[in-house]
Amino acid sequence: MNADDRNILARGRVATRLPAQDLERARRFYAERLGLEPVDERPGGLLYRCGGTEFVLFESTGASPGTFTQMGWVVDDLTSVVSELRRRGVRFEEVDVPGLHTEDGIAEIEGNYPSKGARGERAAWFRDSEGNLVGIGEPVL
C-alpha cells in the first residue's frame, strides 16, 4: 500500500449530519434564527452550504444528547455574530466548568485545539431547535 492509498479520506471533504426529530421546525429555526436556507431538499433531509462546506439536517427518531459540540462555524468577528444571532432570538449557553468559563455567552480559550489562532480562540455555543449543540469560534491571532 503506497502513501496515496493510506490517505484516501484526506482527499475527501467532511460533511456534518445533524439529527432532527421535526424537520420543519428545524428548517424554520435555521431560516429565521440563522438566516440559512437549504440549497437542496430531499425526503427526510435538508442540505445547507456555508463557506465551501456543507451540512445536512436529517429526519431522525434518535436525538443527540447535546453534551458536546456537533458542528461549528469559524467567523472573523464573534462579538458581532453573537450580537446579531441574539437579536434573532438565539440563546447562547453559559458555561462554568474547570478550564472553560463564558462571560455573556463567550469564552476565551487559550491555546485551544483545533483553533487556527496562534493564541487560541474565542467561542460561543447554542442549541438548535432539535437540541444539537452548535459552536461558533473566532481564532485569536
C-alpha positions in Angstrom: 0.0 0.0 0.0 1.5 3.3 -1.0 1.1 6.7 0.8 -1.8 7.8 -1.5 -3.7 4.6 -0.7 -3.4 5.2 3.0 -4.6 8.8 2.7 -7.8 8.1 0.7 -10.0 10.1 3.0 -7.6 13.0 3.3 -8.6 13.9 -0.3 -12.3 13.8 0.6 -14.5 16.5 2.1 -16.1 16.3 5.5 -19.8 17.0 5.8 -21.7 17.2 9.1 -25.0 15.4 9.7 -27.3 16.7 12.4 -30.5 14.8 13.5 -33.9 16.5 13.6 -37.0 15.0 15.2 -39.1 17.7 13.4 -37.5 18.7 10.1 -40.0 21.5 9.5 -39.3 23.0 13.0 -35.5 22.7 12.2 -36.0 24.4 8.8 -37.7 27.3 10.5 -35.0 27.7 13.1 -32.2 27.6 10.6 -34.0 30.1 8.4 -35.4 32.5 11.0 -32.7 32.4 13.6 -29.5 31.7 11.5 -30.6 33.1 8.1 -29.8 29.9 6.3 -31.9 28.3 3.5 -31.3 24.8 2.2 -29.7 24.5 -1.2 -31.2 21.1 -1.8 -34.1 19.2 -0.3 -35.0 15.5 -0.4 -37.5 13.4 1.5 -36.2 13.4 5.1 -33.2 15.8 4.6 -32.1 19.4 4.0 -28.7 20.3 2.6 -27.1 23.6 3.6 -23.8 25.1 2.2 -21.7 27.6 4.1 -18.3 28.8 3.0 -17.5 25.9 0.8 -18.6 23.3 3.3 -21.9 21.6 3.8 -24.1 20.1 6.4 -27.3 18.1 6.4 -30.3 18.1 8.8 -31.9 14.7 8.5 -35.1 13.4 9.9 -34.4 11.0 12.8 -36.2 9.3 15.6 -33.0 9.5 17.5 -31.6 12.6 19.2 -28.1 13.8 20.1 -27.5 14.0 23.8 -26.3 17.6 23.2 -23.4 17.1 25.5 -20.7 18.0 23.0 -20.2 20.4 20.1 -21.6 18.7 17.0 -20.8 21.4 14.4 -19.1 24.7 14.4 -18.6 27.8 12.3 -15.3 29.8 12.2 -16.0 33.6 11.9 -13.9 36.7 11.8 -15.9 38.7 14.4 -17.5 36.6 17.1 -18.9 39.5 19.0 -20.8 40.8 16.0 -22.1 37.4 15.1 -23.3 36.6 18.6 -25.0 40.0 18.8 -26.8 39.5 15.6 -27.9 36.0 16.4 -29.2 37.1 19.8 -31.2 39.8 18.1 -32.8 37.0 16.0 -33.7 35.1 19.2 -30.8 32.6 19.6 -29.9 31.9 23.2 -26.3 31.2 24.0 -25.1 28.7 26.5 -23.4 29.9 29.7 -20.6 27.5 30.7 -18.7 27.4 34.0 -16.6 24.2 34.3 -12.9 23.8 35.2 -10.9 25.3 32.3 -13.9 26.8 30.5 -15.9 29.8 31.5 -18.1 32.1 29.5 -18.9 35.7 30.1 -22.0 36.9 28.4 -22.0 33.7 26.4 -18.4 34.0 25.1 -15.4 32.0 26.2 -11.8 33.0 25.8 -9.9 29.7 25.2 -6.1 29.9 25.4 -4.3 27.6 23.0 -7.4 25.6 22.2 -7.2 22.9 19.5 -8.5 22.9 16.8 -8.2 26.7 16.7 -6.2 28.1 13.9 -5.3 31.1 16.1 -1.8 31.4 17.4 -3.1 32.2 20.9 -6.3 30.2 20.9 -9.9 31.2 20.2 -13.0 32.9 21.4 -16.1 30.7 21.3 -19.8 30.6 21.9 -22.3 27.8 21.8 -26.1 27.5 21.3 -28.6 24.7 20.8 -30.7 24.5 17.7 -34.4 23.7 17.7 -33.5 19.9 17.9 -31.1 20.1 20.9 -28.0 19.9 18.8 -25.1 21.8 20.4 -23.5 24.1 17.8 -20.4 26.3 18.2 -19.0 29.5 16.7 -15.4 30.3 17.0 -13.0 33.1 16.2 -9.3 32.4 16.1 -7.2 34.7 18.3 -4.1 35.6 16.3 
